[in-house]
Amino acid sequence: ETGVTQTPRHLVMGMTNKKSLKCEQHLGHNAMYWYKQSAKKPLELMFVYNFKEQTENNSVPSRFSPECPNSSHLFLHLHTLQPEDSALYLCASSQEGLAGVYEQYFGPGTRLTVT
Amino acid sequence: SQQGEEDPQALSIQEGENATMNCSYKTSINNLQWYRQNSGRGLVHLILIRSNEREKHSGRLRVTLDTSKKSSSLLITASRAADTASYFCATYSSNTGKLIFGQGTTLQVKP
């Protein structure tokens, strides 16, 4: 257990559905991240929240909408997805300081399949 | 362009042997990190080495960093079947403020 939980672990959704992924960290960290991991591709950083403020949006399509209500919770709202959005979605947290980024702690991921 | 690139992409060894994975990167960094991922699971942080460090150990893991060559290596000694996983290097630069992951090396340790 890394102290970062994600739900659901598996999700199958149609292209017209709306669903949300949830992430919770129990480590007292001040930064949270969403990554997308597709087969044969490097891990892609999608969104970064630092002290609940979004500091990074890596040209992610608007069909992905993040929400960070507090420093322990992070959501990824999904709507009208495409089959190519099928992937493993990973949440991570870290403690960021003046010296920069230290190690990140990852959740187990949500395996998303878009049909 | 991708910052960290691992080599080899895949590695298969017998239990008890040592496994060496390499990572090359392009721009200056503040630290380099190695992570492990078991199939379909999240990544687990293994070790962090700062740009002013040359070598670091953690149990059966040894990491080296050569900033002049912009490369790092991860050595796993006396490998076990449980070490079977994908291993990723990730580089952090304060210039970008980002942690960038490579594509990973898939290690298979045969019992």
Interface residues (C-beta under 8 A of the other chain):
Chain A: T2 V4 Q6 K40 K41 P42 L43 L45 T55 E56 L88 L90 A92 A99 G100 V101 Y102 E103 Q104 Y105 F106 G107 P108 G109 R111
Chain B: Q2 N30 N31 Q33 Y35 G40 R41 G42 L43 V44 H45 L48 F88 Y92 S94 G97 K98 L99 I100 F101 G102 Q103 G104
